[in-house]
Amino acid sequence: MTAAPERACQASGGVRPTGVERRLGAEELIVTKTDLQGRITYANDTFLRISALVEEETLGRPHNIIRHPQMPRGLYSCLWSTIAAGEEMFAYVKNLATDGAHYWVLAHVTPSITPDGKPCGYHSNRRSPSRSALPVVEQLYARMLRAERGLPANEAARAGVQVLEEALAEAGTTYSGWIWSLEEEGAS
Ligand SMILES: Cc1cc2nc3c(=O)[nH]c(=O)nc-3n(C[C@H](O)[C@H](O)[C@H](O)COP(=O)(O)O)c2cc1C
């Protein structure tokens, strides 16, 4: 169990980003599990520490409690349509801790299935992304955000997805393919 940080109660919504970046160690993994609606059912200590959350205030809450305002809606729209269709998805995600710090992760989100084959929730494992990938990712997400600005949620998500799909088509790749090429570049 993680010690209660002073600001843990101010979790969602009104948290103002401070611009302070918190980095995940190379060996560290952030793990959460959710129900089918995205409510958190499990969070490991690394998630709680880096997000400045405590377990009692985290379990049962929606995963958007750590949503960063610079993350495009289109990205989450892709995530949900992919995992709801029973497929896995990798994604670069910037999260906002409850104390205003942010952290970047490379997430792997998978559907969880009961022994009789029914979907029962989702599981996300996250590790530190390649540092050199981040400016490239930020640039694409900023383009998506610009396309989304001022639109109602559903339209914004569609506009963001469109920018994402166009950028990937132009580069002749998929979102996963793009991620792995950025990770390989960073490793070389
Ligand atoms: C297993 C799982 C893990 C998730 N992890 C995150 C996360 O780390 N950060 C985040 O902002 N959203 C995460 N989400 C997506 C949220 O459920 C939500 O769609 C997103 O924060 C956008 O919220 P909004 O639609 O209220 O703007 C995750 C969803 C699932 C199912």
The ligand as a MOL file (V3000), in Angstrom:
LIG
                    3D

  0  0  0     0  0            999 V3000
M  V30 BEGIN CTAB
M  V30 COUNTS 31 33 0 0 0
M  V30 BEGIN ATOM
M  V30 1 C -7.5880 -1.0320 -18.9420 0
M  V30 2 C -7.7480 0.4440 -19.2580 0
M  V30 3 C -6.7090 1.3200 -18.9500 0
M  V30 4 C -6.8250 2.6880 -19.2050 0
M  V30 5 N -5.7900 3.4950 -18.8800 0
M  V30 6 C -5.9290 4.8290 -19.0270 0
M  V30 7 C -4.9040 5.7060 -18.5940 0
M  V30 8 O -3.8190 5.3000 -18.1370 0
M  V30 9 N -5.1230 7.0450 -18.7320 0
M  V30 10 C -6.2800 7.5500 -19.2630 0
M  V30 11 O -6.4240 8.7880 -19.3340 0
M  V30 12 N -7.2540 6.7270 -19.7090 0
M  V30 13 C -7.0970 5.3920 -19.6030 0
M  V30 14 N -8.0930 4.5640 -20.0450 0
M  V30 15 C -9.2000 5.1510 -20.8310 0
M  V30 16 C -10.2700 5.7740 -19.9690 0
M  V30 17 O -11.2150 4.7720 -19.6500 0
M  V30 18 C -10.9880 6.9260 -20.7230 0
M  V30 19 O -11.5310 6.4440 -21.9300 0
M  V30 20 C -10.0550 8.0970 -21.0490 0
M  V30 21 O -9.3950 8.5640 -19.8920 0
M  V30 22 C -10.8170 9.2600 -21.6840 0
M  V30 23 O -11.7650 9.7020 -20.7980 0
M  V30 24 P -12.9930 10.6290 -21.2380 0
M  V30 25 O -13.6930 9.8960 -22.3480 0
M  V30 26 O -13.8060 10.8000 -20.0290 0
M  V30 27 O -12.3760 11.9020 -21.7340 0
M  V30 28 C -8.0110 3.1970 -19.8180 0
M  V30 29 C -9.0590 2.3140 -20.1180 0
M  V30 30 C -8.9230 0.9580 -19.8650 0
M  V30 31 C -10.0530 0.0240 -20.2090 0
M  V30 END ATOM
M  V30 BEGIN BOND
M  V30 1 1 1 2
M  V30 2 1 2 3
M  V30 3 2 2 30
M  V30 4 2 3 4
M  V30 5 1 4 5
M  V30 6 1 4 28
M  V30 7 2 5 6
M  V30 8 1 6 7
M  V30 9 1 6 13
M  V30 10 2 7 8
M  V30 11 1 7 9
M  V30 12 1 9 10
M  V30 13 2 10 11
M  V30 14 1 10 12
M  V30 15 2 12 13
M  V30 16 1 13 14
M  V30 17 1 14 15
M  V30 18 1 14 28
M  V30 19 1 15 16
M  V30 20 1 16 17
M  V30 21 1 16 18
M  V30 22 1 18 19
M  V30 23 1 18 20
M  V30 24 1 20 21
M  V30 25 1 20 22
M  V30 26 1 22 23
M  V30 27 1 23 24
M  V30 28 2 24 25
M  V30 29 1 24 26
M  V30 30 1 24 27
M  V30 31 2 28 29
M  V30 32 1 29 30
M  V30 33 1 30 31
M  V30 END BOND
M  V30 END CTAB
M  END
